[in-house]
Amino acid sequence: MLTGSRSTGYYDELFVRNPPRVGPLQSVTSLGGGGGVDISGKRDISDSYSRSETATLISASGYSESEANALFQTVSASTEALDSKRDVSDSMSTTEVGVLLDEKVDVTPYQNTLAGLATTTDLNAAITNLDDEIVTRLTLKLDKGSAYSTSEVDTLLADAASSTSAALSTKRDESESYSKTQVDTLLSAQPISTVTGLQAGLDAKASLTQLNQEISTLGDSVTTRMTGKRDKDGSYSSIQVDQLFSDAADSSAAALSTKRDENQSYTITQIDNLVSGVRAESYTAVEIDELLDTKHPTIGNNGSLDIAAIGQLSAALSSFQPLITSGNLSIAMTSGLQTALDTLATSVEAIPTSQIRVNGNWVEQSQFALSNGVPELDLGLGIWAWRALPLFSEIQRDAARILHARMGHLPLEVGSDCLCYFPRVSENLDMGPGSLNFVTPTADEQGEWGIYEYANLTDAMPSYNAAYRLFPNRAVPEVQVSSRGIGWSTTENDAYCIEFQAKRSAGGSFNISWTADADVDSESPDFITTFKLRANGDVAYQWQDRISVSEDDTESGLTQVDKWNHFAIQKPAGGNRLYYYADGLLIFDTDVTSNPPQNLDALLINGTGNVAFRELLVRSTCPFPLFPFSPASPVSFASVIGKGRFNSYML
């Protein structure tokens, strides 16, 4: 039943059960997507006035402005009156609200629907009946917490059946077997003869007496046999005896090789006896001379002719010069020799000493040598002079030669300690002994060691993955990298120096790194040392063992845009301390305290933006100072760098 004082019904809210009869109460405006206008901010017409009604009521009151002022002349009265009013800006008249409500859904269809719904009494009765049915049905049910489902029961029964089957597989049926007690009873009541073949089997076995007798006999036999044996610790095996005999035979053969058979040789005593017999039957030299003296007139030419047997021979021989031996030749025996020597000495003394002209002065020099020289006649001096024509490599590194090198006209020759040298005058060639090549990775799959091609060196710095790379003691890219640890040695006993010049453009940065592992990745056993020129002018270093230890430091504002700077890093022999220089000034020095690298296996150059570099030189010595020239001065060689190109071979 709906009641009201108005002919048209307006409702703030209307609820129905959805689904009918049993569903929860839902707002009618929410059904069907909740269509309609939201009236939560509306006022009911019954307790509010529209603007026109308010104006009519005000005009009907018959008060003039002065009367109204008189009525509302006090602030408190005005305030009380305003408290019962609504602001026009945030309220609506009953007409406006009515118009809005007229646009709402007609209530008639919902009244018909509500008429067909169950009443509260009907719902309560239905709920009571449902409760009774549920109670009745639940009396036959078990709570889930204390009962098994059919699937759980089936699983338990299946497990029990499996366990039972496994247990029964080792059992015998009672009707077809005896217990132990029954077996013992049966055996005690039956003689051995009832068991077929048992007595014969027992007869074939040895008795305890026989076994003892056999054991005794065996013991005697063993004792008898052992009496003819030796203990292993005090005897040799047949193999050991054979080896001893073999060694003895070898020793005997070696000893007999220096002996003679008795039936084919004499003892010393026998030899002495034989010699004494021979001596007794021979002549001495005196006896032979006496015999020959008696034979002179008749001696023949048999090879033993005595001088006395030849007439006048002694006289002829005495007229010849006697035999000259060392120390017995006197000047008197050389006719005129002394006079000739005196004359020669006088002539030799008259010969002037040879002289050479050195730095405008004559210097006595009997002998001298000049390589690469051409003799020329000096008409002014009237003498022959030498004009030296040295080889190009023999020209001294004088000021003019250094100037040409600084200007990039003529690079200096490298020394024996050079490992690589890239002056970058016109080409990117290595003037060092290894003729190394800068390479970059190809677009191929790099794998463990990488695949490289010749690098086109420009001022545009590559990324780290595309870095310019140098692999010492290798012919990359003709032969690709396939191993690690074969680069330049950098152990504690080795020294090395890396130096270069660089000029960065605005926004450019430059990193030069070297590592102990030539493979592609940067994991241990890599040990990466890096020298960094940052885009803001800072210079920094970093070393890291790629395990857990690293160190770094930064010096601010050392470089400027478009200005060449010289940098060097060196490690002296006898330790693992690194020294870093910028424009000849020592800026960092640090000890590598963790896993110092044992070799320089690869050198990388990368960065951002544009950076030019030149005079890249790696040496196996440390040419730059490690200590200050005076206690108060810094470690520096800045005064010798000068203008233009520079490297340590220009010192």
C-alpha positions as CSV (number, residue, x, y, z in Angstrom):
1,M,0.0,0.0,0.0
2,L,1.4,3.4,-1.0
3,T,0.0,6.5,0.4
4,G,0.7,10.2,0.1
5,S,-0.8,13.7,-0.2
6,R,0.1,14.2,-3.8
7,S,-1.6,12.8,-6.9
8,T,1.7,11.7,-8.4
9,G,4.1,9.5,-6.5
10,Y,7.7,10.4,-6.0
11,Y,10.2,8.1,-4.2
12,D,13.6,8.7,-2.9
13,E,14.4,5.0,-3.2
14,L,12.6,1.8,-4.1
15,F,13.8,-1.7,-3.3
16,V,12.8,-5.1,-4.7
17,R,14.1,-8.7,-4.2
18,N,16.2,-10.0,-7.0
19,P,15.7,-12.8,-7.8
20,P,12.0,-12.6,-6.7
21,R,11.0,-13.8,-3.3
22,V,14.3,-15.2,-2.2
23,G,16.9,-12.7,-3.5
24,P,18.4,-9.8,-1.5
25,L,16.8,-6.3,-1.7
26,Q,18.2,-4.2,-4.5
27,S,17.5,-0.6,-5.5
28,V,15.1,-0.4,-8.4
29,T,17.3,2.3,-10.0
30,S,20.2,-0.1,-10.1
31,L,18.3,-2.8,-12.1
32,G,18.9,-2.9,-15.8
33,G,22.3,-1.1,-15.5
34,G,21.1,1.5,-13.1
35,G,19.6,3.9,-15.7
36,G,18.1,7.3,-14.8
37,V,19.3,10.4,-13.1
38,D,21.1,10.3,-9.8
39,I,18.7,12.0,-7.2
40,S,20.9,11.7,-4.2
41,G,21.5,15.4,-4.3
42,K,17.8,16.3,-4.7
43,R,15.3,17.7,-2.1
44,D,11.8,16.4,-1.5
45,I,9.0,18.7,-2.7
46,S,7.0,18.1,0.5
47,D,9.5,19.9,2.7
48,S,10.9,22.5,0.4
49,Y,9.7,25.4,-1.9
50,S,10.6,26.4,-5.3
51,R,11.9,29.9,-6.1
52,S,8.5,31.0,-7.4
53,E,6.7,29.6,-4.3
54,T,9.2,31.4,-2.2
55,A,8.7,34.6,-4.1
56,T,4.9,34.3,-3.8
57,L,5.1,33.7,-0.1
58,I,7.3,36.7,0.4
59,S,5.1,39.0,-1.7
60,A,1.9,37.7,0.1
61,S,3.3,38.6,3.4
62,G,2.6,42.3,2.6
63,Y,5.8,43.6,4.1
64,S,7.5,46.5,2.6
65,E,11.2,46.9,2.6
66,S,11.0,49.2,5.6
67,E,8.7,46.7,7.3
68,A,11.1,43.8,6.5
69,N,14.0,45.9,7.8
70,A,12.0,46.6,10.9
71,L,11.3,42.9,11.3
72,F,14.8,41.8,10.7
73,Q,16.5,44.9,12.2
74,T,18.6,42.8,14.6
75,V,21.6,40.7,13.6
76,S,20.5,37.9,15.8
77,A,17.1,37.9,14.3
78,S,18.5,38.0,10.8
79,T,20.8,35.1,11.6
80,E,18.0,33.1,13.0
81,A,15.9,33.7,9.9
82,L,18.7,32.8,7.6
83,D,19.4,29.6,9.4
84,S,16.0,28.3,8.2
85,K,16.6,29.2,4.6
86,R,18.3,27.4,1.7
87,D,20.8,29.0,-0.7
88,V,19.4,29.3,-4.2
89,S,22.7,28.4,-5.7
90,D,22.8,25.0,-4.1
91,S,19.1,24.0,-3.8
92,M,16.2,23.3,-6.2
93,S,12.5,24.1,-6.0
94,T,9.8,21.5,-5.6
95,T,8.8,22.1,-9.2
96,E,12.3,21.5,-10.5
97,V,12.6,18.4,-8.4
98,G,9.2,17.3,-9.6
99,V,10.3,17.7,-13.2
100,L,13.4,15.7,-12.5
101,L,11.4,12.9,-10.8
102,D,8.9,12.8,-13.6
103,E,11.8,11.6,-15.8
104,K,12.3,8.6,-13.5
105,V,10.9,5.1,-14.2
106,D,7.1,4.6,-13.7
107,V,6.4,2.8,-10.5
108,T,3.4,0.8,-11.8
109,P,5.4,-2.2,-13.4
110,Y,7.3,-2.5,-10.2
111,Q,4.1,-2.5,-8.1
112,N,2.8,-5.4,-10.2
113,T,6.1,-7.2,-9.6
114,L,6.0,-6.5,-5.9
115,A,2.4,-7.7,-5.7
116,G,3.5,-11.1,-6.9
117,L,6.4,-11.4,-4.4
118,A,6.2,-13.4,-1.2
119,T,5.3,-11.6,2.0
120,T,7.5,-11.7,5.0
121,T,5.2,-14.2,6.7
122,D,5.5,-16.5,3.7
123,L,9.3,-16.1,3.7
124,N,9.6,-16.9,7.4
125,A,7.4,-20.0,7.0
126,A,9.5,-21.2,4.1
127,I,12.7,-20.6,6.0
128,T,11.4,-22.5,9.0
129,N,10.5,-25.5,6.8
130,L,13.9,-25.3,5.1
131,D,15.6,-25.3,8.5
132,D,13.6,-28.4,9.6
133,E,14.5,-30.2,6.3
134,I,18.2,-29.3,6.7
135,V,18.3,-30.5,10.3
136,T,16.6,-33.8,9.3
137,R,19.0,-34.4,6.5
138,L,22.1,-33.4,8.5
139,T,21.3,-36.0,11.2
140,L,22.5,-38.7,8.8
141,K,25.6,-36.8,7.8
142,L,29.2,-36.7,9.2
143,D,31.2,-33.6,9.7
144,K,34.0,-33.3,7.0
145,G,36.6,-32.8,9.6
146,S,36.0,-36.2,11.1
147,A,35.0,-38.3,8.0
148,Y,36.6,-39.5,4.8
149,S,35.3,-38.9,1.3
150,T,34.6,-41.9,-1.0
151,S,37.8,-41.1,-2.9
152,E,39.9,-41.0,0.3
153,V,38.3,-44.3,1.5
154,D,39.0,-45.9,-1.9
155,T,42.7,-44.8,-1.6
156,L,43.0,-46.0,2.0
157,L,41.5,-49.4,1.0
158,A,43.8,-49.7,-2.0
159,D,46.8,-49.0,0.2
160,A,45.6,-51.4,2.8
161,A,45.1,-54.1,0.1
162,S,48.6,-53.5,-1.3
163,S,50.1,-53.8,2.2
164,T,48.0,-56.9,2.9
165,S,49.1,-58.5,-0.3
166,A,52.7,-57.7,0.3
167,A,52.5,-59.1,3.8
168,L,50.5,-62.3,2.7
169,S,53.1,-63.0,0.0
170,T,55.5,-64.2,2.7
171,K,52.9,-66.3,4.5
172,R,51.7,-69.9,4.1
173,D,48.1,-71.1,4.5
174,E,47.6,-72.7,7.9
175,S,45.8,-75.6,6.3
176,E,48.8,-76.4,4.1
177,S,51.7,-75.8,6.6
178,Y,53.0,-76.6,10.1
179,S,54.1,-74.3,12.8
180,K,57.6,-74.6,14.3
181,T,56.1,-76.4,17.3
182,Q,54.3,-78.8,15.1
183,V,57.4,-79.5,13.1
184,D,59.5,-80.0,16.2
185,T,56.9,-82.4,17.6
186,L,56.7,-84.4,14.4
187,L,60.5,-84.6,14.1
188,S,60.9,-85.8,17.7
189,A,58.3,-88.5,17.2
190,Q,59.9,-89.8,14.0
191,P,63.1,-91.8,13.7
192,I,65.8,-90.9,11.1
193,S,64.9,-94.0,9.1
194,T,61.5,-92.5,8.3
195,V,63.1,-89.8,6.3
196,T,64.1,-91.2,2.9
197,G,67.8,-90.9,2.3
198,L,68.6,-89.0,5.5
199,Q,70.6,-91.8,7.1
200,A,72.5,-92.4,3.9
201,G,73.3,-88.7,3.7
202,L,74.5,-88.6,7.3
203,D,76.6,-91.7,6.8
204,A,78.3,-90.0,3.9
205,K,79.3,-87.1,6.2
206,A,82.4,-87.1,8.4
207,S,82.0,-87.5,12.1
208,L,83.5,-85.1,14.6
209,T,86.2,-87.6,15.5
210,Q,87.1,-87.9,11.9
211,L,87.2,-84.2,11.4
212,N,89.5,-83.7,14.5
213,Q,91.7,-86.5,13.1
214,E,91.9,-84.9,9.7
215,I,92.6,-81.4,11.2
216,S,95.4,-82.9,13.3
217,T,96.9,-84.6,10.3
218,L,96.6,-81.4,8.3
219,G,98.4,-79.5,11.0
220,D,101.2,-82.0,11.1
221,S,101.4,-81.8,7.3
222,V,101.5,-78.0,7.4
223,T,104.2,-78.0,10.0
224,T,106.3,-80.5,8.0
225,R,105.9,-78.4,4.9
226,M,106.7,-75.1,6.7
227,T,110.0,-76.5,8.1
228,G,111.4,-76.3,4.5
229,K,110.3,-72.7,4.0
230,R,112.0,-69.4,4.8
231,D,110.2,-66.4,6.1
232,K,109.6,-63.7,3.5
233,D,111.3,-61.0,5.5
234,G,114.6,-62.9,5.7
235,S,114.7,-64.4,2.2
236,Y,114.5,-63.5,-1.5
237,S,111.9,-64.6,-4.0
238,S,113.1,-66.3,-7.2
239,I,112.4,-63.1,-9.1
240,Q,114.6,-61.1,-6.7
241,V,117.3,-63.7,-6.8
242,D,117.3,-63.6,-10.6
243,Q,117.6,-59.8,-10.5
244,L,120.5,-60.0,-8.1
245,F,122.3,-62.5,-10.3
246,S,121.6,-60.3,-13.4
247,D,123.0,-57.3,-11.6
248,A,126.0,-59.3,-10.4
249,A,126.6,-60.6,-13.9
250,D,126.5,-57.1,-15.3
251,S,129.0,-55.9,-12.7
252,S,131.2,-58.9,-13.4
253,A,131.1,-58.3,-17.1
254,A,132.0,-54.7,-16.6
255,A,134.9,-55.7,-14.3
256,L,136.1,-58.5,-16.6
257,S,136.1,-56.1,-19.6
258,T,139.3,-54.6,-18.2
259,K,141.0,-58.0,-17.5
260,R,143.1,-60.4,-19.6
261,D,142.8,-64.1,-19.7
262,E,145.7,-65.8,-17.7
263,N,146.5,-68.2,-20.5
264,Q,146.9,-65.2,-22.9
265,S,148.9,-62.8,-20.8
266,Y,151.9,-62.5,-18.4
267,T,152.1,-61.3,-14.9
268,I,154.4,-58.5,-14.0
269,T,156.8,-60.9,-12.4
270,Q,156.8,-63.1,-15.5
271,I,157.5,-60.0,-17.7
272,D,160.4,-58.9,-15.5
273,N,161.9,-62.3,-15.7
274,L,161.6,-62.3,-19.5
275,V,163.1,-58.8,-19.8
276,S,166.0,-59.7,-17.6
277,G,166.8,-62.6,-19.8
278,V,166.7,-60.4,-22.9
279,R,169.0,-57.9,-21.2
280,A,171.5,-60.6,-20.5
281,E,171.6,-61.5,-24.1
282,S,172.0,-57.9,-25.5
283,Y,174.8,-55.2,-25.9
284,T,174.9,-51.8,-24.4
285,A,175.6,-48.7,-26.5
286,V,179.2,-48.6,-25.2
287,E,179.8,-52.2,-26.1
288,I,178.3,-51.6,-29.6
289,D,180.7,-48.6,-30.2
290,E,183.7,-50.7,-29.1
291,L,182.7,-53.4,-31.5
292,L,182.2,-50.9,-34.3
293,D,185.6,-49.3,-33.7
294,T,187.2,-52.6,-34.6
295,K,185.1,-52.9,-37.7
296,H,185.7,-49.4,-39.3
297,P,187.9,-50.5,-42.2
298,T,185.5,-53.1,-43.3
299,I,182.1,-51.7,-42.5
300,G,179.6,-51.5,-45.4
301,N,176.9,-49.0,-46.2
302,N,174.2,-50.7,-44.2
303,G,172.7,-47.6,-42.7
304,S,175.0,-47.5,-39.6
305,L,178.0,-45.7,-41.2
306,D,180.1,-44.0,-38.5
307,I,181.5,-40.5,-39.3
308,A,185.0,-41.6,-38.5
309,A,184.8,-44.2,-41.2
310,I,184.6,-41.5,-43.9
311,G,187.8,-39.7,-44.7
312,Q,187.9,-35.9,-44.2
313,L,184.2,-35.8,-43.3
314,S,184.8,-34.4,-39.8
315,A,187.0,-31.6,-41.2
316,A,184.4,-30.7,-43.8
317,L,181.6,-30.5,-41.3
318,S,183.6,-28.3,-38.9
319,S,183.8,-25.6,-41.6
320,F,179.9,-25.1,-41.6
321,Q,177.9,-22.8,-39.3
322,P,177.1,-24.5,-36.1
323,L,173.5,-25.3,-35.2
324,I,171.7,-22.1,-34.1
325,T,169.5,-22.6,-31.1
326,S,167.5,-20.1,-29.0
327,G,169.8,-17.6,-27.2
328,N,173.2,-18.5,-28.8
329,L,173.1,-16.2,-31.9
330,S,175.5,-13.3,-31.2
331,I,175.6,-10.1,-33.3
332,A,179.2,-11.0,-34.1
333,M,178.0,-14.1,-36.0
334,T,175.9,-11.9,-38.3
335,S,178.2,-9.9,-40.6
336,G,177.1,-6.2,-40.8
337,L,173.7,-6.8,-39.1
338,Q,174.4,-4.3,-36.2
339,T,175.3,-1.5,-38.6
340,A,172.2,-2.1,-40.7
341,L,170.0,-2.0,-37.6
342,D,171.5,1.2,-36.3
343,T,170.9,2.9,-39.7
344,L,167.2,1.6,-39.7
345,A,166.6,3.0,-36.2
346,T,167.8,6.4,-37.2
347,S,165.5,6.4,-40.2
348,V,162.5,5.3,-38.2
349,E,163.0,8.1,-35.6
350,A,163.0,10.6,-38.4
351,I,159.5,9.6,-39.5
352,P,156.9,12.1,-38.1
353,T,154.1,10.7,-35.9
354,S,150.7,10.3,-37.7
355,Q,148.2,13.0,-36.7
356,I,144.4,13.6,-37.1
357,R,142.6,16.9,-37.0
358,V,139.9,16.9,-34.3
359,N,137.8,20.0,-33.5
360,G,140.3,22.3,-35.2
361,N,143.4,20.8,-33.5
362,W,146.0,18.2,-34.6
363,V,146.1,15.2,-32.4
364,E,148.9,12.6,-32.7
365,Q,147.3,9.2,-33.6
366,S,149.2,6.5,-35.3
367,Q,146.0,4.6,-36.3
368,F,142.3,5.4,-36.6
369,A,139.3,4.0,-38.3
370,L,136.3,5.8,-39.9
371,S,133.2,4.0,-41.0
372,N,130.9,5.4,-43.8
373,G,133.7,7.8,-44.8
374,V,134.9,9.1,-48.2
375,P,138.5,10.5,-48.6
376,E,138.7,13.9,-50.1
377,L,141.7,16.3,-50.8
378,D,141.6,19.4,-48.7
379,L,143.2,22.0,-51.0
380,G,143.4,24.5,-48.2
381,L,145.4,22.2,-45.9
382,G,147.1,20.2,-48.6
383,I,146.1,16.9,-47.0
384,W,143.6,14.2,-47.6
385,A,140.5,14.5,-45.3
386,W,137.6,12.2,-44.6
387,R,134.0,13.2,-45.3
388,A,131.7,11.1,-43.2
389,L,128.5,9.7,-44.8
390,P,126.6,8.2,-41.8
391,L,123.5,6.1,-42.3
392,F,120.1,7.7,-41.8
393,S,119.6,5.8,-38.5
394,E,122.9,7.1,-37.2
395,I,122.0,10.7,-37.3
396,Q,122.1,12.1,-33.7
397,R,118.8,13.1,-32.0
398,D,119.8,16.7,-32.0
399,A,117.4,19.7,-31.6
400,A,116.5,19.7,-35.4
401,R,115.7,16.0,-35.4
402,I,113.5,16.3,-32.3
403,L,111.8,19.3,-33.8
404,H,110.9,17.3,-36.9
405,A,109.5,14.5,-34.7
406,R,107.4,17.0,-32.7
407,M,106.0,18.4,-35.8
408,G,105.0,14.9,-37.0
409,H,107.3,15.1,-40.1
410,L,109.7,12.3,-39.1
411,P,109.0,9.9,-36.2
412,L,112.0,8.9,-34.0
413,E,113.4,5.4,-34.2
414,V,112.2,3.2,-31.3
415,G,114.6,1.6,-28.8
416,S,115.1,-2.0,-27.9
417,D,112.6,-1.7,-25.0
418,C,109.7,-0.8,-27.4
419,L,106.8,-3.2,-27.3
420,C,104.6,-1.2,-29.7
421,Y,104.5,2.4,-31.1
422,F,101.7,4.0,-33.1
423,P,102.8,7.6,-33.9
424,R,99.7,8.0,-36.2
425,V,101.5,10.5,-38.4
426,S,99.9,9.4,-41.7
427,E,99.0,5.8,-41.2
428,N,97.9,3.7,-38.2
429,L,100.9,1.4,-38.4
430,D,102.9,-0.1,-35.5
431,M,106.6,0.9,-35.7
432,G,107.4,-1.6,-32.9
433,P,109.0,-5.0,-33.3
434,G,105.6,-6.9,-33.3
435,S,103.9,-5.0,-36.1
436,L,100.6,-5.2,-34.3
437,N,97.2,-4.2,-35.7
438,F,94.2,-2.5,-34.1
439,V,91.1,-4.6,-34.7
440,T,87.4,-4.5,-34.0
441,P,84.8,-7.2,-33.6
442,T,82.9,-8.3,-36.7
443,A,79.1,-8.7,-36.9
444,D,79.5,-12.5,-36.6
445,E,78.7,-14.5,-33.4
446,Q,81.7,-13.8,-31.3
447,G,81.9,-17.0,-29.2
448,E,84.4,-17.3,-26.4
449,W,87.4,-15.6,-28.2
450,G,85.8,-13.2,-30.6
451,I,86.2,-12.7,-34.4
452,Y,88.0,-9.6,-35.5
453,E,88.8,-7.5,-38.5
454,Y,91.1,-4.5,-39.2
455,A,90.0,-1.4,-37.4
456,N,89.4,1.9,-39.2
457,L,90.7,4.3,-36.5
458,T,88.9,7.6,-36.4
459,D,88.2,10.3,-33.8
460,A,84.7,8.9,-33.2
461,M,85.1,6.7,-30.1
462,P,83.5,3.2,-30.3
463,S,81.5,1.6,-27.5
464,Y,83.1,-0.9,-25.2
465,N,81.7,-3.9,-27.1
466,A,83.0,-2.4,-30.4
467,A,86.3,-1.1,-28.8
468,Y,89.6,-0.8,-30.8
469,R,91.6,-3.8,-29.6
470,L,95.3,-4.7,-29.6
471,F,96.4,-8.3,-28.9
472,P,100.2,-8.5,-28.0
473,N,102.3,-11.4,-29.4
474,R,99.6,-12.3,-31.9
475,A,98.9,-11.7,-35.6
476,V,95.3,-10.8,-35.3
477,P,93.2,-10.6,-37.6
478,E,95.3,-12.9,-39.9
479,V,95.2,-15.5,-37.0
480,Q,92.2,-15.1,-34.7
481,V,92.6,-15.2,-30.9
482,S,92.4,-18.7,-29.4
483,S,94.2,-18.6,-26.1
484,R,94.9,-16.4,-23.1
485,G,98.0,-15.4,-21.1
486,I,100.5,-15.0,-23.9
487,G,100.7,-11.2,-24.0
488,W,103.4,-8.9,-22.5
489,S,104.7,-10.1,-19.1
490,T,103.7,-7.8,-16.2
491,T,104.8,-9.8,-13.2
492,E,106.3,-8.3,-10.1
493,N,109.7,-8.5,-11.7
494,D,108.7,-6.8,-14.9
495,A,108.3,-3.1,-15.8
496,Y,106.2,-1.4,-18.4
497,C,105.0,2.1,-19.4
498,I,102.0,3.1,-21.5
499,E,101.9,6.7,-22.8
500,F,99.8,8.6,-25.3
501,Q,98.5,12.0,-26.3
502,A,94.8,12.8,-26.5
503,K,92.6,15.7,-27.5
504,R,88.9,15.6,-26.8
505,S,86.1,17.5,-28.5
506,A,83.1,18.8,-26.5
507,G,81.2,15.9,-25.0
508,G,83.9,13.4,-25.8
509,S,85.3,10.8,-23.4
510,F,88.2,8.4,-23.8
511,N,89.0,5.1,-22.0
512,I,92.1,3.0,-22.4
513,S,92.0,-0.4,-20.6
514,W,94.2,-3.4,-20.5
515,T,93.4,-6.9,-19.2
516,A,95.1,-10.2,-18.4
517,D,92.6,-12.3,-20.4
518,A,92.1,-12.0,-24.2
519,D,88.6,-13.6,-24.3
520,V,85.4,-11.7,-25.1
521,D,83.9,-11.6,-21.6
522,S,85.1,-9.4,-18.7
523,E,84.9,-12.1,-16.0
524,S,87.8,-13.5,-13.9
525,P,90.6,-14.3,-14.8
526,D,90.3,-10.8,-16.3
527,F,92.0,-8.1,-14.4
528,I,91.0,-4.8,-15.9
529,T,93.0,-1.6,-15.4
530,T,91.5,1.6,-16.9
531,F,92.6,5.2,-17.4
532,K,89.6,7.5,-18.1
533,L,89.3,11.0,-19.7
534,R,85.8,12.2,-18.9
535,A,83.7,14.6,-20.8
536,N,83.7,17.1,-18.0
537,G,87.5,17.4,-17.9
538,D,88.1,15.0,-15.0
539,V,90.7,12.3,-15.2
540,A,90.2,9.0,-13.3
541,Y,91.8,5.5,-12.9
542,Q,90.3,2.2,-11.8
543,W,91.6,-1.3,-11.4
544,Q,89.4,-4.3,-10.5
545,D,90.2,-8.0,-10.2
546,R,86.7,-9.0,-11.4
547,I,86.2,-11.0,-8.2
548,S,85.6,-8.7,-5.3
549,V,88.3,-6.1,-5.1
550,S,88.6,-2.8,-6.9
551,E,90.0,0.7,-6.5
552,D,89.5,4.1,-8.2
553,D,90.2,7.8,-7.8
554,T,89.4,11.0,-9.7
555,E,91.2,14.3,-10.3
556,S,89.0,17.2,-11.4
557,G,89.4,19.6,-14.3
558,L,92.7,18.4,-15.9
559,T,91.7,18.5,-19.5
560,Q,90.2,21.1,-21.8
561,V,88.3,20.9,-25.1
562,D,90.4,20.8,-28.3
563,K,93.7,20.8,-26.3
564,W,96.3,18.1,-26.6
565,N,97.4,16.5,-23.3
566,H,100.1,13.9,-22.6
567,F,99.3,10.9,-20.3
568,A,101.4,8.1,-19.0
569,I,101.0,5.0,-16.8
570,Q,104.0,3.0,-15.6
571,K,104.8,0.1,-13.3
572,P,108.5,-0.3,-12.2
573,A,110.0,-3.7,-11.7
574,G,110.2,-5.0,-8.1
575,G,106.5,-4.5,-7.1
576,N,103.0,-3.9,-8.3
577,R,102.7,-0.2,-7.8
578,L,101.2,1.9,-10.6
579,Y,102.0,5.6,-11.3
580,Y,99.7,7.8,-13.3
581,Y,100.8,11.1,-15.0
582,A,98.9,13.9,-16.7
583,D,101.0,16.5,-18.7
584,G,104.1,15.4,-16.8
585,L,102.7,15.7,-13.3
586,L,102.2,12.6,-11.1
587,I,98.5,12.6,-10.1
588,F,97.9,9.1,-8.8
589,D,100.0,6.2,-7.4
590,T,98.5,3.0,-6.0
591,D,99.5,-0.5,-5.1
592,V,97.6,-3.4,-6.7
593,T,96.8,-5.4,-3.6
594,S,94.6,-8.2,-5.0
595,N,95.5,-10.8,-7.6
596,P,98.0,-8.5,-9.6
597,P,97.9,-9.4,-13.3
598,Q,100.8,-11.5,-14.7
599,N,100.5,-10.3,-18.3
600,L,99.0,-7.7,-20.5
601,D,96.9,-9.9,-22.9
602,A,94.7,-7.2,-24.6
603,L,94.6,-3.4,-24.8
604,L,91.2,-1.7,-25.5
605,I,90.3,1.9,-26.5
606,N,86.7,3.1,-26.3
607,G,84.6,6.1,-25.3
608,T,81.9,8.5,-26.4
609,G,81.8,11.4,-28.8
610,N,85.0,12.5,-30.6
611,V,88.5,12.1,-29.1
612,A,91.8,12.2,-31.2
613,F,94.8,10.2,-29.9
614,R,98.4,9.8,-31.1
615,E,101.9,8.8,-30.0
616,L,100.6,5.6,-28.4
617,L,103.8,4.0,-27.0
618,V,104.3,0.9,-24.8
619,R,107.7,0.2,-23.4
620,S,109.2,-2.5,-21.2
621,T,111.0,0.1,-19.0
622,C,109.9,3.1,-16.9
623,P,111.5,6.3,-18.4
624,F,109.6,8.8,-16.2
625,P,110.6,9.9,-12.6
626,L,109.1,8.3,-9.6
627,F,110.5,10.7,-7.0
628,P,110.7,14.5,-6.8
629,F,113.9,16.3,-7.8
630,S,113.8,18.1,-4.5
631,P,112.0,17.5,-1.3
632,A,109.5,20.4,-1.7
633,S,108.8,19.8,-5.4
634,P,106.2,17.5,-7.0
635,V,107.1,14.5,-9.1
636,S,107.1,16.0,-12.6
637,F,108.7,16.0,-16.0
638,A,106.3,18.7,-17.4
639,S,109.2,21.0,-18.4
640,V,110.4,18.6,-21.1
641,I,107.1,18.0,-22.8
642,G,107.0,21.2,-24.8
643,K,104.8,21.9,-27.8
644,G,103.6,19.5,-30.4
645,R,104.0,15.7,-30.3
646,F,105.8,14.1,-27.4
647,N,106.9,10.7,-26.2
648,S,109.5,9.4,-23.8
649,Y,112.0,8.7,-26.7
650,M,112.3,12.5,-27.1
651,L,113.8,12.9,-23.6
